[in-house]
Amino acid sequence: MGAVSTAPTSPAARVPFLKGHGTENDFVIVPDPDHRIELSASAVARLCDRRAGIGGDGLLHVVRSAAHPEARAMAADAEWFMDYRNADGSIAEMCGNGVRVFARYLQRAGHVEAGDLAVATRGGVKKVHIAKGADGPVTSATARQDGDITVSMGRAALPRETVTVTVGGRSWPTLNVNMGNPHAVAFVDDLDHAGNLFTEPPYTPSAVYPDGVNVEFVVDRGERHVAMRVHERGSGETRSCGTGACAVAVAAARRDGVDPLVTGVPVTYTVDLPGGRLVITERPDGEIEMAGPAVIVAEGHIAPDLLVPSETAAI
Ligand SMILES: N[C@@H](CCC[C@H](N)C(=O)O)C(=O)O
């Protein structure tokens, strides 16, 4: 696929986008079934900019698996590839809220119906279930009637190496949980102790996480019920993180002595985030399921200036 030398300027060539969120983890969605658009890191950062762009914690580039070199091998199992990017333009292996919003977009666009589907990601093929909900135009009312979307996230890995995170002069040990992407989970007494994560990111790359890490701060709210804040690699503090909520549930189950891999009994944690609630179940075979809302809130066209010419193929 060759890049063209001019940005799309005619109305016919305008690039569409949508905006969606899952528990207020928000995404710019760029439908591009045939992979005609090469999105550079700088273009993604411009689109995700909350003042000069559309604004988002990340971007979901929607491409048919068969049309994307990173997904072609998964095309037989999953028609659609979630090419996920963080707000700074960096690439991540997986995004748990993103894949639910991605599925909601596919449903709204008429590519899939409610029920089961498979989505290709850099973290492998994920099975998604869209509960039946209201159809119709995008309004906050109908968005609220949409059923939850559940995704099978695969198994967590727990590498032995851990780090200490520090904010505002306080430090905590963390549990290293890999959900396809890396997480460091810290149990704290008070979520306010995580301080201002915008001005003081809790972690800088080291040998344990050479590519950076997502850091979760967790408090207890009740039995199998926790609340968390998160500082996401490549996006800063966000109001929710799906893979982070899964990592937190896994860490809490080990701490609470209810690891399903040991007990043979599934365990469910309710995880409250600043942007909403996710329900995480870990099964005895290690499979982790995450359920929560996903809504589309807007759609439009991208101003050509946001996509510089050399980054845009024939559209
Ligand atoms: N918000 C996402 C995680 C996005 C990727 C993350 N920032 C990373 O770099 O690993 C989620 O819902 O899981």
The ligand as an ORCA input file, in Angstrom:
! r2SCAN-3c Opt
* xyz 0 1
  N      -6.955      1.599     28.590
  C      -6.590      0.315     28.159
  C      -5.116      0.020     28.168
  C      -4.404      0.746     27.032
  C      -2.953      0.342     26.833
  C      -2.034      0.809     27.917
  N      -1.992      2.246     28.063
  C      -0.629      0.278     27.636
  O       0.225      1.015     27.115
  O      -0.381     -0.901     27.915
  C      -7.436     -0.778     28.729
  O      -8.642     -0.530     28.901
  O      -6.959     -1.894     28.932
*
